[in-house]
Amino acid sequence: ANRPCAEIELDVDTYMEYLELSEKIDGKPRYTRTDIEAMLLFIVKAYGDQFTVEELKDKDTGIDAAGIVLEFQFIDMGVAEEMEKRMEKMEKNFQSGK
């Protein structure tokens, strides 16, 4: 029950799809089967099909229910972290006159 160790590959269209999906399911008191299935499919897509939904759901080697929800939320956190890194880099370049 650990996070996929693959790299997330998020292009603009995939991220917009993520935003649409998370808007639909955010703030629900409880997720539906359809929500979880959509999260699973999206996680696989975000990681560039480096594994399958079946592998993700595997009892021994995949992730559990909480892991799926967390992994889905990590996508947004990953984008925010990447933005922060790039902003810092831009600030350093700006300060050093590059």
Secondary structure, 3 states (H helix, E strand, C coil): CCCCCCCCCCCHHHHHHHHHHHHHHCCCCCCCHHHHHHHHHHHHHHCCCCCCHHHHHCCCCCCCHHHHHHHHHHHHHHHHHHHHHHHHHHHHHHHCCC
